[in-house]
Amino acid sequence: MFFERVAIVGVGLIGGSFSLALKAKGLCRHVVGAGRSAANLALARERGVVDSSVADAAAAVKGADLVLVAAPVAQFENIFLSIAPQLGPECLVMDAGSTKRDVVAAARAALGAKIARFVPAHPIAGAEKSGAAAAGAELFRGRRVVLTPLRENRPQDVQAADDLWAALGARVSRMSPEEHDEVFAAVSHLPHLLAYALVSDLSARANAAQLFGYAAGGFRDFTRIASSHPEMWRDICIANGDRLVKEVDRFSAELGKVRKFLEEKDANGLERLLADARAARERWLKGEYE
C-alpha cells in the first residue's frame, strides 16, 4: 500500500495527523494540503505536515490517488462539488466527519458515479485543540475509526480503507451511517453540547467572575471539550440535530429524576444512581464494553 500523491482538504488536527502518520509509516510520496487559512497552511508546511499547499481543494486533488476531506461537515457539499471533476477513476476518497448521514447525502449529490470510490470514515481521535499545530503522527494509535460503507462501494475499496487506517494504528469497525449518527449523538455530540451549555450558563451570570475564580479540577475536567472548535461543533450539532434532540430529551428526563431525589431528600435513591453510574464508568475504563 503506497500513495504517490495524497490530498488533505482541511489540514487541522485530524487531517494533519493523518498526513504525519502516513509519512511516518512511509506510505506516501507527496502530501498536498488545502484549506481556508493561509496561516495554518504555512504552519503545516513549516512543520512538515504537508509537502505543499494550495488554497483550492480542486487543485489539491488533481492527480491524487488518495483524498481525505477533514473540514467542518457543513463545507462538505461545496468541497465535493469542487473536487468531483478532478478525481481520477482510481482515486480513493475518504472523509473524517463526525456525522455521516449528511456527509453521505452530500457525496451522493455531488460525486455522481464517483461515489463508488468514496468510503466514509470517522476517526474517533478528536481533542479540544485544533489546527496543524495540534497534529501528531501517533494520534490514531489505539483509537477507533468507524467506516460506514455505501452500497455503491466495491469491497476492495472498503478493505483498502480498512487496511489503511489499521496501518496507522487504528482499531477499525463498521456501521451504517444511521447507526453511527445515533450512537455518536449519545456519546460524543451530547457531552460536547452539555459542556458548552454549562460554561455558557455560568458565564452569563452576574457573579461569573466569582464562579470561575473558584472553579477547580472537576469543572476543568467536565468542561475541557468546551474548548473545542465552535464552528466544527456547530456544524455537527445541526447536522445530527434530530438524533441530538432525542438525546437532550433523554438526558433532561434523567436530570428530572435527579431533581426529584433532591427535592424529596431521597439519599438512598440518589446514592443508587451515583453508584450505578460509577460502576458503569469503571467497567468502561476496564474495557468491558469493547
N, C-alpha and C positions, 0 to 999 in steps of 0.2 A: 504494500500500500504506500504509494508516493504520489504527491501532487506537485505538478510543475508551477502552477500559479493559483494562489488562494486569494480570494477577495473577502474581506471582512467589512460589512456595512454596519458601522456602529462600533468604533474601537474604544469601548468602555471596559468595565470590569470583566464582563463575560467574553466579549469579542476579543479584547486584548489578551486575556488569559488563554483563550483558545489558540490564538496565534503563537504565543510564547510556548504553549505546551506542544504544538506541532513542531516548532523549531527545536525544542529540547529533545524531542524524540526523533529528529531527523526525517520528518515525514513530508517536508515541502522544500521547494527551491526558492520561491519568492512569494511574499505576502504583501498585498496592496490593501491599504485601508481607505475607507471613505466615510465621511461624516460631516456634520454641520459646523463643527467648531474647528477653525484653523489652528487655534492654540493647542487643542487636545491632539490633533493630528501631528503637529510639530513635536509635541512631547513624545508621542508614540514613536516617531522616527528617531528622536534623540535617544530614547531608552532601548531601541532595537526591537520594539514590539512589532512594528511593521517595517518592511524594506523601502516602501514608497507609499505615497498617499495622493489621493485626488479628492476633490470636493463632490464629484458626481458619481453616484452609485453605478450608473450605466457604463461609465468609462472604466470603473474598477472591475466589473465582472467580465468585460470583453476579453475573451481568450482564457478565462479561468476554468479550471476543471473541478474546483470546489468553491462554493459560496456559503458564507454564514451571514444571515441577517440578524443582527443583535441590537437593533434600535428599539425605542419605545413602540409598543404594539399599534398605537394609533397611526404610526407612519407607514405601516407595512403595505397598505394598499397602494400608496403612491410609489413606494420603493419597488414593489412587484411590477407595477405598470412600467416603471422606468427601465428595469433590468430585463424584462421579458424578451425584447427584440435582440438583446446581446448575448443571451445564454446559448452556449453551444449544446449540441444534441446529447453529448455525454457528460455534461456538467452536473455534478451532484449539488443540490441546493438544500440547505437546512436553515432553520431559524433557532432562536434561543428565547422565544417569547414565553411569558408566564401564563398566558391564556392560549387556548387552542381553537375553539370553535370560530372565533372571529378571524384568526390568522388563516385557518383553512379556507374560510369563505372568501377572504381577500385574495388568497392564492388562486383559488378556482376562478374567480372573476378576472384576474389579471394575466395568469400564465398560460391559459388555453391548454393546448396539448402538452405543453412542457410541465404541467402539473405532475406528470408521472415521475419526474426526477426530483420532486420536492418531498423530502421526508421531514415532517415537523418534529421538532425536538425541544425539550425543556430541561436544561441543566439546573439541578437544584443546588446551586452554589452561590446564591446571591449574598450580598453583605451590605452594610449601610454606606460603605464607601463606593464612589463611582469614578469613572474616567480612566484613562490609560495609566494614570499614576497608581491606581489600585490593582492593576493586573499582575498576575503571578503565574508561573508555569505549573505550579502544583495545585492550583485551585480545585481541579476536578478529581484529584486523587481521593478515592474512597467515597466520593459523593455520588448521589443518584442522578442519572439522566433518564428522563422519560421520553420515549419515542411514541408518537401517535400516528402510525402508518395509515395511508389512504388506500382506498380500493384501487386507485389508478397506479399505485407504486408497483414496480417489479420487485419480486422477492430478493433479487440480488442487490438492488439498491438499498432496500431496508437493511439487509445484512451488512452492506458496506458501511452504512451509518452506524449500526450497532458495533461493528468491529472497530471503527474509528474512535468512537467515544471510549470503548473499552481499552484501546491502546493508550489513551490519555489518562487511564487510571480510574475511570468512572465505573459505577455499577449500573448497568443498563436494564431498564424494564420497559414494558409496552402497555399502553392503554388506548382506549378510544378517546377522541377529543372531548366527547361528552363526559365520560368518566373522569378524565383529567380535570376539567373545569369544576366539577362537583367536588372532587377531593381537595383541590387546592384553594377553593373558596373557604373551606373549613380550616385548613392547617397553615395557610400562608396569607391569603388575602384578608381574612377576618382579623388575625393578630396584628397585621400592619395597620388596618383601619382603627382598631382599638387603641393602639399605641399613639397614633396621630390624634385621635379624639381626646384622649386623656390629656396630652400636652396642650392641645388647643383649649380645652376647658379650663385648665389651671392658669394658662397664660392670659385668659380673658378676665380673670377675677381681679377685684380691686387690690387684694393683698398678694398678687402674683410674685412680687419680689421676695416676700417673706416665705411663701410656699417653696419656691425654687431654692431659696437660701438654705432651707432645712432638708431638702430632698437629698437622699443618700443612695446607697448601693441598690436597694430594692427598686427604687424609682428608675435609677440608671439602667438596670438590667431589663426592666419591663418596657422601657421606652427607647431602648437602643435603636430599634428598627424605625423609629420616627425620624431618624437622621438620614433615611434613605431618600433617593431622588424623587421629589414630588411629582414631576411630570410623568415619570415611569409609572408610579403608583396610581396617579390619577387615571391614566390610560387603562391599567389593569383592572381597577375597580369598576370603571364604566363598562369595559368590555365584558366583564363577568358579572355585571350588576344583578341579573336575575337570580343567579345562584348565591351571590353575596347577600342579597336582601333576605333570602331564606335563612342564611347563617346568622345574620343580625337578629332576625326574629327568634331563632333558637336560643341564641345567647341571651337575648332580652328575657326570655322565659326562665332561663337558668338564674339570671340576676334577680328575677321576681321571686324565685324560690329562696334565694339567699336573703332577700329583703324580708320575707315572711319569717324566716328563722330569727332575724334580728328583732323584728317587731314583737314577736312572741317570746323573745328571750329563750329560744329553744337551743340551748347549748349542745344537747345530745345530737339533734339533727344537724346542726352546723358542723360539729366535730366529725360526724359520719361523712358528710360531704368532703370536708378537708382531708380526712384520712383516705377516702377512696381516690380522691384526686392525686394525693401524694403517691399512693401505691401504684396508680396507673402510670404516673410520670417515671417512677423508679423502674417499672417494667420496660418502659420505652427506652430509658437510658441504658438498660442492660441488653437491649437488642431483642427483646422477646416478641416484638411485633414485626420483626423482619420477615 
